[in-house]
């Protein structure tokens, strides 16, 4: 018999209850000193005794009646303590609730797995030790963000489970839940970039704008940076670098989404997309090496709120529309028709087209899907080059426009090689 097996389980549970109650008691004692409480609720020993009380009452009575009585009596004493605080206008239930949670440590040690016990104790310690951080987050977090989170939970946790895994129509070879899953994934990327933009980079450089906005939509990022570049003719390296990084983020976003929907397709696209990402980063590094002494311009926030339900519905409709068009084109014109469609779609929003292509059941080969994704992303780069030149109307976007056209040409050649 090995040493750990020789220790009685009851002794292990007892020791864990004492140890964790003691640790939380120490942190609570520090919390009281830092916040200079006028009324001191117990001490470290008090927390250990509360934890032991809960453990013993839970263990000696299998019907848990004594444990319930103990919880009732402890709650009554804590209620009297709270009334005392209320008479002094110190209305805080924090220490009362913490004591009740410590009383539950014994049952948690006995019933729940070790990972939950550790998570429970760590959460209590973080709540005690990170009061300033929690207050800063509470003060910074706008009230509408709670509504936004509720929308995302409704979209992902309520609507999706209710949708059937059945094809929508013969002309639309995609299921209801796949359509909404696409909405969730794209909205999730947009929501992530929005949160990072809003709460971490309110005042940021043009490069950060390109990165964050590219995660949201590289086309929108190109339009906004192009407009900003109209007055930044002397900051060409920074402007072009931001535009190129926005496109690099597009490839990262597409690659992640494709792996979530079709891992086999993602593996075939990994090499060309990684090459585009790495070469884009190398181009940005080269531009910075030849920059002038002008400081990098700042840029205002451009990512708008992404989780409007109307936006989700529009995306879902676009998804279904592209599914119908793709079904018609592939059935009538085959792979060549799909390639032509992909190039045309590149001048619109490519996300619903690519997701419909990955989610639907079309009579096309895997190579045709890979080729269509590359062509759509490539022609979208050509569109962004046109946007950048049209909105900037100066030489600040010249390097980025040349790079985007180069990516378009390479995408066409690579797609033709796949088809050949």
C-alpha positions as CSV (number, residue, x, y, z in Angstrom):
1,X,0.0,0.0,0.0
2,X,1.4,3.4,-1.0
3,X,1.6,6.3,1.4
4,X,-1.3,8.3,-0.1
5,X,-3.6,5.3,0.0
6,X,-2.8,4.7,3.6
7,X,-4.3,8.1,4.6
8,X,-8.0,7.9,5.6
9,X,-10.2,9.9,3.2
10,X,-11.9,11.5,6.2
11,X,-8.6,12.9,7.4
12,X,-7.9,14.3,4.0
13,X,-11.3,16.0,3.8
14,X,-10.8,17.4,7.4
15,X,-7.3,18.7,6.5
16,X,-8.5,20.4,3.3
17,X,-11.4,22.0,5.1
18,X,-9.2,23.4,7.8
19,X,-6.5,24.5,5.3
20,X,-8.8,26.3,2.9
21,X,-10.9,27.9,5.7
22,X,-7.6,29.2,7.2
23,X,-6.3,30.6,3.9
24,X,-9.6,32.5,3.2
25,X,-9.6,33.7,6.8
26,X,-6.1,35.1,6.4
27,X,-7.1,36.9,3.2
28,X,-10.3,38.3,4.9
29,X,-8.2,39.6,7.8
30,X,-6.0,41.4,5.4
31,X,-9.1,42.7,3.6
32,X,-10.4,44.1,6.9
33,X,-7.1,45.9,7.6
34,X,-6.8,47.4,4.2
35,X,-10.4,48.7,4.2
36,X,-10.2,49.8,7.8
37,X,-13.5,48.2,8.9
38,X,-14.9,49.8,12.1
39,X,-16.6,46.5,13.1
40,X,-14.3,43.5,12.7
41,X,-16.2,40.3,11.9
42,X,-14.2,37.6,13.6
43,X,-10.7,36.6,12.7
44,X,-8.9,33.8,10.9
45,X,-9.8,31.4,13.8
46,X,-13.4,32.3,13.3
47,X,-13.3,31.2,9.7
48,X,-11.6,27.9,10.6
49,X,-14.2,27.2,13.3
50,X,-17.1,28.0,10.9
51,X,-15.6,25.6,8.3
52,X,-15.1,22.9,10.9
53,X,-18.6,23.3,12.1
54,X,-20.0,22.8,8.6
55,X,-17.8,19.8,8.0
56,X,-18.6,18.0,11.2
57,X,-22.3,18.6,11.1
58,X,-22.4,17.4,7.5
59,X,-20.4,14.3,8.3
60,X,-22.0,13.0,11.5
61,X,-25.6,13.1,10.2
62,X,-26.3,11.3,6.9
63,X,-29.7,12.9,6.7
64,X,-28.1,16.4,6.8
65,X,-30.6,17.6,9.4
66,X,-27.9,18.8,11.8
67,X,-26.2,20.6,8.9
68,X,-29.4,22.4,8.0
69,X,-30.0,23.4,11.6
70,X,-26.4,24.6,11.9
71,X,-26.8,26.7,8.8
72,X,-30.1,28.1,10.2
73,X,-28.4,29.1,13.5
74,X,-25.3,30.5,11.9
75,X,-27.5,32.5,9.5
76,X,-29.5,33.8,12.5
77,X,-26.4,35.0,14.3
78,X,-25.1,36.6,11.1
79,X,-28.4,38.3,10.7
80,X,-28.1,39.9,14.2
81,X,-24.6,41.0,13.2
82,X,-26.0,42.6,10.0
83,X,-28.6,44.5,12.0
84,X,-25.8,45.9,14.1
85,X,-24.1,47.1,11.0
86,X,-27.4,48.5,9.7
87,X,-27.8,50.6,12.9
88,X,-24.4,52.2,12.1
89,X,-25.3,52.8,8.4
90,X,-22.7,50.2,7.3
91,X,-25.1,48.2,5.0
92,X,-22.9,45.4,3.6
93,X,-23.7,41.8,3.4
94,X,-20.3,40.9,2.1
95,X,-18.8,39.4,5.3
96,X,-22.1,37.7,6.2
97,X,-22.3,35.9,2.8
98,X,-18.6,35.0,3.0
99,X,-19.1,33.3,6.3
100,X,-22.0,31.3,4.9
101,X,-19.8,30.2,2.0
102,X,-17.1,29.1,4.4
103,X,-19.7,27.0,6.2
104,X,-20.3,25.2,2.9
105,X,-16.6,24.3,2.5
106,X,-16.9,21.0,4.2
107,X,-19.7,19.6,2.0
108,X,-17.9,21.0,-1.1
109,X,-14.7,19.1,0.0
110,X,-16.7,15.9,0.5
111,X,-19.0,16.0,-2.6
112,X,-17.4,18.0,-5.4
113,X,-14.3,17.1,-7.5
114,X,-11.0,18.7,-6.5
115,X,-11.0,21.1,-9.4
116,X,-14.3,22.6,-8.3
117,X,-13.0,23.0,-4.7
118,X,-9.9,24.8,-5.9
119,X,-11.9,27.0,-8.2
120,X,-14.3,27.8,-5.3
121,X,-11.5,28.8,-2.9
122,X,-9.5,30.7,-5.6
123,X,-12.6,32.7,-6.5
124,X,-13.2,33.7,-2.8
125,X,-9.6,34.8,-2.5
126,X,-9.7,36.8,-5.7
127,X,-12.9,38.5,-4.6
128,X,-11.2,39.5,-1.4
129,X,-7.9,40.5,-2.8
130,X,-9.0,42.3,-6.0
131,X,-11.5,44.7,-4.6
132,X,-10.0,47.8,-6.4
133,X,-9.8,46.0,-9.7
134,X,-13.4,44.8,-9.4
135,X,-14.5,48.4,-8.6
136,X,-12.6,49.8,-11.6
137,X,-14.2,47.3,-13.9
138,X,-17.7,48.0,-12.5
139,X,-17.1,51.8,-12.9
140,X,-15.8,51.4,-16.4
141,X,-18.3,48.9,-17.6
142,X,-21.1,50.7,-19.3
143,X,-24.7,49.6,-18.5
144,X,-25.4,48.8,-22.2
145,X,-22.6,46.2,-22.1
146,X,-24.7,44.0,-19.8
147,X,-27.5,44.2,-22.4
148,X,-25.0,43.3,-25.1
149,X,-23.8,40.3,-23.2
150,X,-27.4,39.3,-22.7
151,X,-27.9,39.5,-26.5
152,X,-24.9,37.3,-27.1
153,X,-26.2,34.7,-24.6
154,X,-29.6,34.8,-26.2
155,X,-28.1,34.3,-29.7
156,X,-25.7,31.5,-28.6
157,X,-27.4,29.8,-25.7
158,X,-31.1,30.1,-26.3
159,X,-31.8,30.4,-30.1
160,X,-29.2,27.8,-31.3
161,X,-30.4,24.8,-29.2
162,X,-33.9,25.4,-30.4
163,X,-33.0,25.2,-34.1
164,X,-33.4,21.8,-35.8
165,X,-30.5,20.0,-37.6
166,X,-32.6,19.7,-40.8
167,X,-32.0,21.2,-44.3
168,X,-34.0,24.4,-44.8
169,X,-35.1,23.6,-48.3
170,X,-34.0,21.5,-51.3
171,X,-32.6,24.6,-53.0
172,X,-30.8,25.5,-49.8
173,X,-28.6,22.5,-48.7
174,X,-27.7,23.8,-45.3
175,X,-29.4,23.2,-41.9
176,X,-31.0,25.7,-39.6
177,X,-28.5,25.3,-36.8
178,X,-25.5,25.7,-39.2
179,X,-26.9,29.0,-40.4
180,X,-27.2,30.3,-36.8
181,X,-23.9,28.8,-35.8
182,X,-22.3,30.9,-38.5
183,X,-24.0,34.0,-37.1
184,X,-22.7,33.2,-33.6
185,X,-19.1,32.7,-34.7
186,X,-18.9,35.8,-36.8
187,X,-20.7,37.8,-34.1
188,X,-18.2,36.4,-31.5
189,X,-15.2,37.6,-33.5
190,X,-16.8,41.0,-33.8
191,X,-17.8,41.2,-30.2
192,X,-14.2,40.2,-29.1
193,X,-12.6,43.0,-31.2
194,X,-15.2,45.4,-30.0
195,X,-14.5,44.7,-26.3
196,X,-10.7,44.9,-26.8
197,X,-11.1,48.1,-28.7
198,X,-13.4,49.7,-26.2
199,X,-11.8,48.7,-22.9
200,X,-8.1,48.3,-23.7
201,X,-7.2,50.5,-26.6
202,X,-9.4,53.6,-26.4
203,X,-6.4,55.8,-27.3
204,X,-4.3,53.9,-29.8
205,X,-2.0,54.0,-32.8
206,X,-3.1,53.6,-36.4
207,X,-1.4,50.1,-36.3
208,X,-3.6,48.9,-33.4
209,X,-6.6,50.3,-35.3
210,X,-5.7,48.1,-38.3
211,X,-5.2,45.0,-36.2
212,X,-8.4,45.3,-34.2
213,X,-10.5,46.5,-37.0
214,X,-9.2,43.8,-39.3
215,X,-10.4,41.2,-36.8
216,X,-13.8,42.8,-37.1
217,X,-13.8,43.5,-40.9
218,X,-10.8,44.3,-43.0
219,X,-12.9,46.0,-45.6
220,X,-14.4,48.4,-43.1
221,X,-10.9,49.0,-41.6
222,X,-9.5,49.8,-45.1
223,X,-12.3,52.3,-45.7
224,X,-11.8,54.1,-42.4
225,X,-8.0,54.1,-42.5
226,X,-8.2,55.3,-46.2
227,X,-10.3,58.2,-45.2
228,X,-8.0,59.0,-42.3
229,X,-5.0,58.7,-44.7
230,X,-6.3,61.6,-46.8
231,X,-4.6,63.9,-44.3
232,X,-1.6,61.8,-43.6
233,X,0.4,62.0,-46.8
234,X,3.7,62.2,-44.8
235,X,3.0,59.1,-42.7
236,X,3.0,56.6,-45.5
237,X,4.8,53.7,-43.7
238,X,2.3,53.9,-40.8
239,X,-0.8,54.1,-43.0
240,X,0.3,51.3,-45.4
241,X,1.4,49.1,-42.4
242,X,-2.0,49.5,-40.8
243,X,-3.8,48.6,-44.0
244,X,-1.6,45.5,-44.5
245,X,-2.1,44.3,-40.9
246,X,-5.9,44.6,-41.3
247,X,-5.7,42.2,-44.3
248,X,-3.4,39.9,-42.3
249,X,-6.0,39.8,-39.5
250,X,-8.6,38.9,-42.2
251,X,-6.6,35.8,-43.0
252,X,-6.3,34.9,-39.3
253,X,-10.1,35.3,-38.8
254,X,-11.0,33.3,-41.9
255,X,-8.5,30.5,-41.0
256,X,-10.0,30.2,-37.5
257,X,-13.6,30.2,-38.8
258,X,-12.8,27.6,-41.4
259,X,-11.1,25.3,-38.9
260,X,-14.2,25.5,-36.7
261,X,-16.5,24.5,-39.6
262,X,-14.4,22.3,-41.8
263,X,-11.0,21.2,-40.4
264,X,-10.1,19.3,-43.5
265,X,-10.5,22.4,-45.6
266,X,-8.7,24.4,-43.0
267,X,-5.7,22.1,-43.3
268,X,-5.5,22.7,-47.0
269,X,-5.8,26.4,-46.6
270,X,-3.3,26.6,-43.7
271,X,-0.1,26.8,-45.9
272,X,-1.3,29.6,-48.3
273,X,-3.0,31.6,-45.6
274,X,0.0,31.4,-43.3
275,X,2.2,32.4,-46.1
276,X,0.0,35.5,-46.7
277,X,0.1,36.3,-43.0
278,X,3.8,35.9,-42.6
279,X,4.7,37.8,-45.8
280,X,2.3,40.6,-44.8
281,X,4.1,40.9,-41.4
282,X,7.5,40.9,-43.1
283,X,6.2,43.7,-45.5
284,X,5.1,45.7,-42.5
285,X,8.6,45.3,-40.8
286,X,10.3,46.4,-44.0
287,X,8.1,49.5,-44.2
288,X,9.0,50.4,-40.7
289,X,12.7,50.1,-41.5
290,X,12.4,52.7,-44.2
291,X,10.0,55.1,-42.3
292,X,10.8,58.7,-41.8
293,X,11.1,60.5,-38.5
294,X,7.4,61.5,-38.3
295,X,5.5,60.2,-35.3
296,X,2.9,57.6,-35.7
297,X,-0.5,59.2,-36.0
298,X,-3.3,58.2,-33.6
299,X,-6.7,57.3,-34.7
300,X,-10.2,57.4,-33.1
301,X,-12.2,54.3,-32.4
302,X,-14.0,52.9,-35.4
303,X,-15.5,49.6,-34.2
304,X,-19.1,50.1,-33.6
305,X,-21.4,47.9,-31.5
306,X,-21.5,44.5,-33.3
307,X,-24.3,42.7,-31.6
308,X,-27.5,44.2,-32.9
309,X,-30.1,41.5,-33.6
310,X,-30.9,43.2,-36.9
311,X,-27.2,42.7,-37.9
312,X,-27.4,39.0,-37.0
313,X,-30.6,38.6,-39.1
314,X,-29.1,40.4,-42.1
315,X,-26.0,38.1,-41.9
316,X,-28.3,35.0,-41.6
317,X,-30.3,36.2,-44.7
318,X,-27.0,36.8,-46.6
319,X,-25.8,33.3,-45.6
320,X,-29.0,31.7,-47.0
321,X,-28.9,33.8,-50.1
322,X,-25.4,32.8,-50.9
323,X,-26.2,29.2,-50.2
324,X,-29.0,29.3,-52.8
325,X,-26.8,31.1,-55.4
326,X,-23.9,28.6,-54.8
327,X,-26.3,25.7,-55.2
328,X,-27.6,27.0,-58.5
329,X,-24.1,27.9,-59.9
330,X,-22.5,24.6,-58.9
331,X,-25.4,22.6,-60.3
332,X,-25.4,24.5,-63.6
333,X,-21.8,25.5,-64.2
334,X,-19.7,23.3,-61.9
335,X,-16.3,24.3,-60.6
336,X,-15.7,27.0,-63.1
337,X,-18.9,28.7,-62.3
338,X,-18.1,28.6,-58.6
339,X,-14.7,30.2,-59.3
340,X,-16.3,33.0,-61.2
341,X,-18.8,33.5,-58.4
342,X,-16.1,33.6,-55.8
343,X,-14.3,36.4,-57.6
344,X,-17.5,38.4,-57.8
345,X,-18.4,37.8,-54.2
346,X,-15.0,39.1,-53.2
347,X,-16.3,42.6,-54.0
348,X,-19.0,42.1,-51.3
349,X,-19.0,40.5,-47.8
350,X,-17.1,37.3,-48.2
351,X,-17.9,35.8,-44.7
352,X,-21.4,34.6,-45.4
353,X,-20.3,33.2,-48.8
354,X,-17.4,31.2,-47.3
355,X,-19.4,30.0,-44.4
356,X,-22.3,28.9,-46.6
357,X,-19.8,27.1,-48.8
358,X,-18.3,25.2,-45.8
359,X,-21.7,24.4,-44.2
360,X,-23.7,23.4,-47.3
361,X,-23.7,20.0,-49.1
362,X,-22.8,20.8,-52.7
363,X,-21.8,18.5,-55.5
364,X,-18.3,20.0,-55.7
365,X,-14.9,18.7,-54.7
366,X,-12.8,19.8,-51.8
367,X,-10.3,21.4,-54.2
368,X,-13.1,23.5,-55.6
369,X,-14.0,24.8,-52.2
370,X,-10.4,25.6,-51.4
371,X,-10.0,27.4,-54.7
372,X,-13.2,29.4,-54.1
373,X,-12.1,30.5,-50.7
374,X,-8.8,31.7,-52.0
375,X,-10.4,33.5,-54.9
376,X,-12.9,35.3,-52.8
377,X,-10.3,36.5,-50.3
378,X,-8.0,37.5,-53.2
379,X,-10.6,39.6,-55.0
380,X,-11.6,41.1,-51.7
381,X,-8.0,42.3,-51.4
382,X,-8.4,43.9,-54.9
383,X,-11.5,45.7,-53.6
384,X,-9.6,47.0,-50.6
385,X,-6.8,48.3,-52.8
386,X,-9.3,50.2,-54.8
387,X,-11.0,51.6,-51.6
388,X,-7.6,52.6,-50.1
389,X,-6.6,54.6,-53.2
390,X,-10.0,56.1,-53.8
391,X,-10.4,57.4,-50.2
392,X,-6.8,58.4,-49.5
393,X,-6.0,60.0,-52.9
394,X,-2.3,60.4,-52.0
395,X,0.8,58.3,-51.8
396,X,0.4,57.2,-48.2
397,X,-1.4,54.0,-49.3
398,X,0.7,53.2,-52.3
399,X,2.7,50.4,-50.7
400,X,-0.4,48.8,-49.2
401,X,-2.3,49.1,-52.5
402,X,0.6,47.4,-54.4
403,X,0.7,44.6,-51.7
404,X,-3.0,44.0,-51.9
405,X,-2.9,43.8,-55.7
406,X,0.0,41.4,-55.4
407,X,-2.0,39.2,-53.1
408,X,-4.9,39.3,-55.5
409,X,-2.7,38.1,-58.4
410,X,-1.0,35.4,-56.3
411,X,-4.5,34.2,-55.2
412,X,-5.6,33.9,-58.8
413,X,-2.5,32.0,-59.9
414,X,-2.7,29.7,-56.8
415,X,-6.4,28.9,-57.4
416,X,-5.7,28.1,-61.1
417,X,-2.9,25.8,-60.0
418,X,-5.3,23.9,-57.7
419,X,-7.9,23.6,-60.4
420,X,-5.2,22.5,-62.9
